[in-house]
């Protein structure tokens, strides 16, 4: 699914001769790209959709790049939107347009790319709409909240010749890329097992797990369009414990830790195994839910995913967070986050990457890699297919736990041999939202 040679989606700067006569004699150095900034024709104009905690973090990451100009923001919560506007103003001294609805933002012809940092259940619909609108896309992980949405997004990106970077930023960590190169060059022998550690021991995990009721409905805060926040998800009574941040533990909006950190850890397993365009054929998983809780995500999970070649992903809530590639001649453990490596034999980590036959290259940084891909029309580090395949494994593990049985999966057709499983690949969407 190479996107090499795609037409660059940059604005056309057409200046008539009459308009040219009105140009000032002295153009500010900043406008010419001096003072360390590229000229306007080389800058990328960005819109950010979702300006909560992660959204504001991404605003600052993108503004660290000198060729980025953020011109528009969108959020259904006026407080979050104002936080985003203030973040842009603090960094640039400028105001930017602010929207409650993402659609007018996508209609703007002066926007090259969008950052999607909404809750997971909005990722697919917004990113597909962005592709159709001719925008390149940086979408937070997990790429989507269902398998069918993931395939639809991949198709939209391909059809409309867009660049998409999944926010699986661990892929851009140099040490992690080295570890995956060591595995793919056979330096730990033949890989037979990858152990996935996804602990649920953080403070926010403990708080969510301790919650054992469904809280009473509360008035929706002024300035928060809660119905729009729900979007395609089922109608549900408002409580602050359902929305900002805590949504990740409700399966209608997220997938619990299985998709939250799992989208990072399992993603690196896919990279190290060289299976970015595929996935396991057998998914077995078990876990527990807290009875009567608003938060129906799974805890204490254990899962075994088997690929066609026999390699197994064996996952649990063991610590430390990360993954261990086990081969016939050694092992490598990658810590998530940070990319610290351990290995046996330890000298593996002194390997000169330049001498390896299989090279994965290095990223200049996840955001920078995306921006470079937008300009060159090359594939980024974590394109749509990669994000979709990783999210698929996470969703299949959750689905195996929900249904209480093993799933036989065909990564080529993206269907199971079980009609009940196939029925759950795409949750129903609340009108008027639809794929």
WOUR-V466196 format. One line per field, one symbol per residue. psi: psi as a letter, one per 40 degrees, with the letter a starting at -180 (. if undefined). A space follows every 50 residues. Layout:
psi = ???
//
This chain:
psi = fifieihhgiihghhiddddeeiidhhidddeeafehiideeihhihhhh faddddddddddeehefhhheiihiehddddddddddddddeeiiiihid hdddddeheehdiihhfiideeddddddddddefiihhhiiidieidddd dddddddddefihhhifgeddehddddddddddeeeeeahhdihhhhgif eidddddddeheihiiiiihihehgdddddbeiihiihidedbhdedeeh eddafadddcddddddddddddeffdeaiiehhhiiiiihheidheiiif ihihhhideehhhhiafiiihaihhhieeaihhhhhideiiiihidedee hhddeidhheaiieiddddddddddefihadgiddddddddddddddddd ddefiihhhhddefiiehdddddedhiihhiehi.
//
